[in-house]
């Protein structure tokens, strides 16, 4: 059996609550994220979930939080460490150099970041995953869906309506305590009288209705079983934490129900191996957590402490 291979995962996500994945605002109205497509001789703007949002919310954030919890890193991370683990880091040094020792340590200890890639202070590390954006299952996207979905998947014809049928307008009001019944009980007497600046605000926008389907997917290139485990473990953690994409989660928006179809990779991984790969990944993290902490501390040293260390070495020469 091969020790590395390529895995393709097709996903169908159903919205369980209004989805508010915003592109821009017009006044106080939030406009749903869209992309232009060419359909039957005309250009149309169709709702889409960005690949960046899927990558962050479904993989990097839940995967990073698992490592923080397992390695006992809550309250102990520097900004650079946290930015790398949760946002991919950034080049902050003018000289770009490839450090083979650093790269070898990363590949050995962090299957999740082998998969996702990122930037150290002076080095960009490529990942091995391609994340596809979420396209709306609608009539305008029929042709794209037909060539993207696996052969054994039949498009749900009842969902292939015009994209505009899946969009609704919402409106919420942020109230003012002075105008509420509680105000008379908790405000100072002088605050209950006279003219004051109101806090009342109406805000509205567009959202995708519950029950809408989005197709998206992942291509995991030349990966190991540990990376397969890290991938599916992160997806599972995302689902277990509520499965949220987009904004306004504080008021119940953005819940998705994710279902996936994995294409079996000959002589490498089948769907039946997923739970075993997850278990192998969790064991790997538990076994190597002290080494993981050391790698993070060695490669994201506090700049002040690093300077002090260099001064001590110079004084000792």
C-alpha positions in Angstrom: 0.0 0.0 0.0 1.2 3.5 -0.8 2.3 5.8 2.0 1.3 8.9 0.2 -1.4 9.8 -2.4 -4.0 12.3 -3.6 -7.5 12.4 -2.1 -10.5 14.2 -3.6 -13.4 15.1 -1.4 -16.8 16.4 -2.7 -19.0 18.2 -0.3 -22.7 19.1 -0.3 -23.6 21.6 2.5 -27.2 22.4 3.4 -28.0 25.7 5.2 -29.8 25.0 8.5 -30.2 28.7 9.2 -30.0 32.0 7.2 -26.5 32.3 5.7 -25.0 35.8 5.9 -21.7 35.6 4.0 -21.2 39.3 3.1 -19.3 40.9 0.3 -19.9 44.6 1.0 -22.3 47.0 2.5 -24.5 49.7 1.0 -25.4 52.2 3.7 -26.4 49.9 6.6 -27.4 47.1 4.3 -25.2 44.0 4.0 -24.9 42.5 0.5 -24.4 38.8 0.1 -21.2 37.5 -1.4 -21.5 36.9 -5.1 -19.5 36.1 -8.2 -20.2 36.9 -11.9 -20.9 33.9 -14.2 -21.8 33.7 -17.9 -25.2 31.9 -18.3 -27.2 31.6 -21.5 -25.7 34.7 -23.1 -25.9 37.0 -20.1 -23.7 37.8 -17.1 -25.3 37.1 -13.7 -24.2 37.6 -10.1 -24.6 34.4 -8.1 -24.1 33.9 -4.4 -20.9 32.0 -3.4 -19.1 31.0 -0.3 -15.4 32.0 -0.6 -12.8 29.3 -0.5 -10.9 31.4 2.1 -13.9 31.3 4.5 -14.2 27.5 4.0 -10.5 26.9 4.5 -10.4 29.0 7.7 -13.6 28.1 9.4 -13.7 24.3 8.5 -10.0 23.5 8.8 -7.5 26.0 10.2 -9.5 27.4 13.1 -10.8 24.1 14.5 -7.5 22.3 13.7 -5.5 25.0 15.5 -7.8 25.1 18.5 -7.4 21.3 18.9 -3.6 21.7 18.9 -3.8 24.5 21.5 -6.0 22.5 23.8 -4.0 19.2 23.4 -0.6 20.9 23.9 -1.8 23.0 26.9 -1.1 26.3 25.1 -4.1 28.4 26.2 -2.8 31.7 27.5 0.7 30.9 26.5 1.0 31.8 22.8 2.8 34.8 21.4 1.0 36.9 18.7 3.3 35.4 16.0 2.6 31.9 17.2 -1.2 32.4 17.3 -1.2 34.2 13.9 0.7 31.3 12.3 -1.6 28.6 13.9 -4.9 30.4 13.2 -4.2 32.7 10.2 -1.2 31.3 8.4 1.3 33.8 9.6 3.1 36.5 7.6 6.6 37.3 6.3 7.9 39.9 8.7 11.7 39.8 8.0 13.2 41.5 4.9 15.5 38.5 4.1 13.7 35.4 2.8 15.6 32.2 3.5 14.8 28.5 3.4 15.7 26.7 6.7 15.8 23.0 6.1 15.9 22.1 9.8 12.8 24.2 10.4 11.0 22.8 7.4 11.9 19.2 8.5 10.6 19.8 12.0 7.3 21.2 10.7 6.7 18.3 8.4 7.5 15.8 11.1 5.4 17.4 13.9 2.5 19.2 12.2 0.4 17.3 9.6 -2.2 20.0 9.8 0.3 22.7 8.7 1.9 20.4 6.1 -1.6 20.4 4.6 -2.4 24.1 5.0 1.0 25.7 4.6 1.7 29.2 5.9 4.4 31.8 6.4 7.1 31.9 9.0 8.9 35.1 9.7 11.4 34.6 6.8 10.0 31.6 4.9 6.9 30.7 3.0 5.8 27.1 3.3 3.5 25.7 0.6 0.5 23.6 1.6 -0.8 20.5 -0.1 -4.5 21.2 -0.2 -6.7 22.9 -2.8 -9.9 24.4 -1.3 -12.8 24.9 -3.7 -15.3 27.7 -3.1 -18.9 26.9 -2.4 -21.1 27.3 -5.4 -24.9 27.6 -5.1 -26.9 24.5 -6.3 -29.1 26.5 -8.7 -30.2 26.5 -12.4 -27.5 29.0 -13.3 -24.7 26.7 -12.0 -26.2 23.5 -13.6 -23.4 23.0 -16.2 -20.6 23.6 -13.7 -22.2 21.2 -11.2 -22.6 18.5 -13.8 -18.9 18.4 -14.6 -17.7 18.9 -10.9 -19.8 16.4 -9.0 -18.8 12.7 -8.9 -20.4 10.5 -11.6 -22.6 8.6 -9.1 -24.2 11.8 -7.7 -27.5 12.9 -9.2 -28.3 16.6 -9.1 -31.5 17.3 -7.0 -33.7 18.8 -9.7 -36.0 20.4 -7.1 -33.1 22.6 -6.0 -32.3 23.8 -9.5 -34.3 27.0 -9.3 -33.1 30.6 -10.2 -30.5 31.8 -7.7 -32.6 34.7 -6.7 -35.2 32.4 -5.2 -32.7 31.4 -2.5 -32.0 35.0 -1.4 -34.1 36.9 1.2 -34.0 40.2 2.9 -33.6 40.5 6.7 -34.0 43.4 9.1 -33.1 43.6 12.7 -33.3 46.4 15.3 -30.8 47.3 17.9 -33.0 48.8 20.6 -32.5 51.8 23.0 -32.6 51.1 26.8 -34.3 54.4 27.3 -37.2 53.2 25.2 -37.6 49.8 26.9 -39.5 48.9 30.0 -36.3 47.8 31.7 -35.1 51.4 31.4 -37.4 52.7 34.1 -36.0 50.1 36.6 -32.2 50.4 36.0 -31.5 53.9 34.7 -30.8 56.9 37.0 -33.8 59.1 37.3 -32.2 62.0 35.4 -31.3 59.7 32.6 -35.0 58.8 32.1 -36.0 62.3 31.3 -35.1 64.8 28.7 -33.6 64.5 25.2 -30.6 62.2 24.8 -28.8 60.7 21.8 -30.7 57.6 20.8 -29.0 54.2 20.4 -31.9 52.8 18.3 -30.6 51.4 15.0 -32.2 49.4 12.2 -29.8 47.2 10.2 -30.7 45.0 7.2 -29.2 43.0 4.4 -29.4 39.8 2.3 -29.1 36.2 3.4 -29.4 32.7 1.9 -32.5 30.9 3.1 -32.4 27.7 5.1 -32.5 24.5 3.1 -30.3 25.9 0.3 -27.5 23.6 -1.0 -23.9 24.6 -1.8 -21.3 22.4 -3.5 -17.7 22.7 -2.6 -14.7 20.4 -2.4 -11.1 19.7 -1.4 -8.2 18.1 -3.3 -5.4 16.9 -0.9 -2.3 16.4 -3.0 0.5 13.9 -2.3 -0.4 13.6 1.4 0.2 11.0 4.2 -2.3 9.2 6.3 -1.6 11.7 9.1 -2.6 14.6 6.9 -5.8 12.7 6.0 -6.4 12.3 9.7 -5.8 16.0 10.4 -8.1 17.0 7.6 -11.1 14.9 8.6 -10.5 15.5 12.3 -10.7 19.3 11.7 -13.8 18.9 9.7 -15.4 16.9 12.5 -14.4 19.4 15.1 -16.0 22.2 13.0 -19.2 20.2 12.7 -19.2 19.4 16.5 -18.8 23.1 17.4 -21.9 24.1 15.4 -20.8 24.1 11.8 -20.8 27.9 11.3 -19.9 29.9 8.1 -20.3 33.6 7.6 -21.5 36.3 9.9 -24.2 36.9 12.6 -23.6 33.6 14.3 -24.5 35.4 17.5 -28.1 35.5 16.4 -28.3 32.1 14.8 -27.1 32.6 11.2 -24.6 30.5 9.3 -25.3 26.9 10.4 -24.4 24.3 7.7 -25.0 20.6 7.6 -22.0 19.1 5.8 -22.1 15.8 3.8 -19.2 14.6 1.8 -18.2 11.9 -0.8 -14.6 10.9 -0.8 -13.2 9.4 -4.0 -11.2 6.3 -3.0 -7.5 6.5 -3.8 -6.2 3.3 -5.3 -3.7 1.6 -3.0 -3.8 4.5 -0.5 -7.0 5.5 1.3 -10.6 4.5 1.2 -13.6 6.0 3.0 -13.4 3.0 5.5 -9.9 4.2 6.6 -11.0 7.7 7.7 -11.7 6.9 11.4 -8.4 5.0 11.6 -6.5 8.0 10.2 -8.2 10.3 12.7 -7.1 8.0 15.5 -3.6 7.9 14.2 -3.5 11.7 14.0 -4.7 12.2 17.5 -2.1 9.7 18.8 0.6 11.5 16.9 -0.3 14.9 18.5 -0.4 13.3 22.0 2.9 11.6 21.5 4.7 14.7 20.1 3.1 17.6 22.0 6.3 18.5 23.9 8.2 18.6 20.6 5.4 20.7 19.0 5.7 23.3 21.8 9.5 23.4 21.4 9.2 23.9 17.7 6.8 26.8 18.1 9.0 28.4 20.7 12.2 27.9 18.7 10.8 29.3 15.5 8.6 32.1 16.9 10.9 33.4 19.6 9.9 36.7 21.2 12.0 39.3 19.4 13.0 41.0 22.7 14.2 37.7 24.2 15.9 36.7 21.0 17.9 40.0 21.1 18.8 39.6 24.7 20.0 36.0 24.0 22.2 37.3 21.1 23.7 40.0 23.4 24.6 37.4 26.0 26.3 35.2 23.4 28.3 38.2 22.1 29.4 39.2 25.7 30.6 35.6 26.3 32.8 35.5 23.2 
